[in-house]
Amino acid sequence: MLATRVLMRAPDPGLSRAVVSHIERRPIDLERATQQWEELGRIFAQCGWSRVLIEPQPGDLACPDGVFVGDTVASLGGRVILTRSAVESRRPERTAARRTLAAARVRAVPIRRPGTLDGGDLMRVHDTVYVGMGGRTNRAGLAQVVDILRPAGLTVVPVPLHKAVHLSAAVSALPDGTVLGYPPRVDDPSIFSDFLPVREPCGIHVVPLGERRLLMAASAPETAELVRSLGYEPILVDIGEFEKREGTLTCLFAPF
């Protein structure tokens, strides 16, 4: 079932200090980043999705990566998971996310030490959940995901990941189960039964909005035409400032 609520958090003024692993650090225009984030929110509203905003309290620690809430919260099989990042500077993000979910009367299952897990390492295709392994998510985190999702009848498949910071930076799935992948970031395409390579690194980030609509990054016009040829309606949004910090479209929100 398609989610209709989405969790978001505004960019932190310290976004320029956000973690990068595979790209060169470039200057961030915070005003432009905020405009891009607000436009993303408007698109969700136009499509009938309601936004739940994480509002940090004065006592919360600064969270430069906090805007990437899709790494902090994941929703699969009716379970909402509060992740635990391998990057210590990102762990304080859980505080405000936990408080916001509780206020929305959403029960979140936390990943506990020694497990680490980022939401960007999770991808669902029908009844299978693929988990990227090699960077932010460890074996203990994988084992907890298996336990959390077992009652939902979902099969969990680990995916080797050494060329991208998250699984979401390498692949994503269309509603019909086709997996779009950017080959230079995919260790083993044969893991996926229906793999479709694309030439744009940001072209793999697709978000189903219902009624054959797919939210996509504006930096992937060629891939947008590809999915249009498959019968989908791409809706493009500029997230260029966040891409400077390895942010993907799916990092900027958490549907639940």
N, C-alpha and C positions, 0 to 999 in steps of 0.2 A: 504494500500500500504506500502511495506517495505521501511524504510528509507535507504538512501545510504550515508548520511553524519553523522558524529559523532563528538560531541564536547568533548574535553578532556583537562585536565589541569595537568601538572606535579606535583608530590608530593612536598609539601612544606617542607623545612628543619625542620620545627617545627612539623612534623607529629606525633612525640611522644606525643605531647600535645593534639592531637585530642580527641574529646569527646567520652566517653564510658558510657553506662548506665546499661548494663545487664551482662557484663563480667569483669574479673579481668584485670587490665592494665598490659601489658607485654612490655619488651623493643622492640624497632623497629630498624631494620637494614635498614637505609635509602638507602644505595647503592643497596641492594637486592630489596627493594621496587621499586626503579627507574628501575631496570632491568626488574622486573615483569610488570611494567607499559609500558615499551617500547615493550616488547613482545606482550602485548595486542594490542598495536598500529600496530605491524607488522601483526598480524592475521587479523585485519580489512583491512589493505591494501591488503593482499593476497586474501581477499574475495571481493575486488573491492569497498570497502567503502573508501571515502575520509575523512581525519581527518581535523578538524578545531581546532586549538590549542588556548587556552586562554593564553595570554601573559600578566601577571601582569606588571603594570608600577611601576617605583621607588616610586611614591607617594602612592601606594596602601598599605593598612594595611596587615600585615602578616595573612595568612589564613591556619592554621594547617589542617583543614578539606577540604581545597579547592579542593583537588584531587577528592573528592566525588561529582563531578559536576552533577551526576544524581539526586542529591537532590536539586540542584539549578535551573536546567532547565528541563522542561518536555514538550514533544510534543505529542498532542493527537488531533485527528480529524482535522488536518490541522492547529491547534492552537499551538503556542509555548508559554509556560507559564514560567514567571520568578517568582520563588517562594519567600516566605518570611519565614525564619526559626523561630521556637520558641526559638532557642538557639541564643542569641544575638551575641555571638562571631562568628557565621557563617554568619550574615547578610552582612558583608563587601564583601563576595564572589560575591554578586550581581553586584558590580561595574564593575569588569573586565568581567564578563559574559555578562552584558548588552552591554558594549563597543564592545566586540568581535562579538556578534550577529548583532549589528548595522553595523559593518564593512562588515559582510557577507550579508547585506541587508535582514536580517530576522527581522520581526516585532514580538516583544515579549510582551505579555500582563502581566503586573505585578500584583501580589497579594498585596493588600494594607492593611494597618492597619485598624482594629484590627485583620485582618485575619492572620493566620499562616498556612503554607503548606510546606511539604517536598516532593520532587519528588518521594522519596522512598515509599510514602504512596499511590501512584497511580498505578493501574494495569488495563489494558484494556483486556477484553475478548469479542471479536466480537463487538457488539454495546453497551456493558455495561462497565462502568468505576467504579471499586471498589476503595473506598477511606478509608484508615486506620484511625481510630479515637481512640484517647486515649493517645497520647503522643505528637508528633510534629505537628499534624494538628488539628486545632480547628473548631468549628462550623461556625465561620465567614469565615474561609478559604474554608470550604466545600461549603458554599453558593456561594462564588465567582466562584468556579470550576463549579458549576451547571450553573451559568449565562454564563460563558465562553464557555462551551461545548453545551449549548442548541441549537445554530444555526447548529451544526454539527449533531444533531439528536441522540446524545449519552445519554443513561440513566446512571445516577450517583447513586451508591448504597453505603451507609456508612457501614463500617465493624468495629465492636468493636475490639480493639487491646490493650491488656494489658500485653502480654507476650513477646513482641519483640519491638525493637526500631522503626522499620518501617514495613509496610505491606510486603515490599520486603524481609524482613528477615523471613517471615512466609510462603509466597506463591508466586508462579509465574505461568504463563500460557504457555502451549504448543500452537503451531499454530492452532491445531484443537479445542482449547477451554478447553482442560483438564487442571485443576488446580492442580499443584503439591504442596503439603503442608507438612510441618514438624509438626506433631500433637502437640508436647509440646509447640509450639508457636502460635497455632491457637485457638482462643477463641471459634468459632462456625463454624465447617466445613460445616454444613448444608446450609450455605449462598450460597455456590457454587454448581451449579447443577451437575458438574462432577468433584468430588474431588478424587485425587489419593495420598494417604499418602506415604511418603518416610522416610527412617530411618536415612539419613545423613542430618544434619542441613544445609549444603551448597549445597545439591543436588537440592534444589528448585530454584536455580538461573539459569534460562535458557534464552538465547538470540537468537532468530531466525536470521540466517544470509542468508537465502534463500537456495533454492534447498535442503530442508530437513536437512540442517546443523544447529546444535545448539551449541552455545558457552556455555561452562560450566566450573565450577571451578574444578581444578585437585583434590581437597580435597573430591570429591564425586564420586569415581570410581564405586561404586555399583549402584548409580542412573544413571550414564552414561550408564551402561549396560542395565538398565531398559528402558531408552529412545531409546537405540539401538534396543531393542526387539520390540519397537513400530514403527519402521521403520525410525528413525531419525539417523543422523550421528553426534555423539558428537565430538566436538573439545575442548580439555581440555587446560586450562591455569592456571598456578600457581599464586594465589593472596594471599598467606599465610601471608605476612606482613600486608596487608590491613585488613585481617580477624581479626588480633589482635586489630583492632580499630572498630570492628563491621561492617567493610566494606564488602559489597557484590559485586558480579560481576557487577550488574546493577547500582551500585553507581558510578562506575569508568568512566562512559561516559554518554552522552545524545544524542541519535539519533534524527535527525530532518530532 
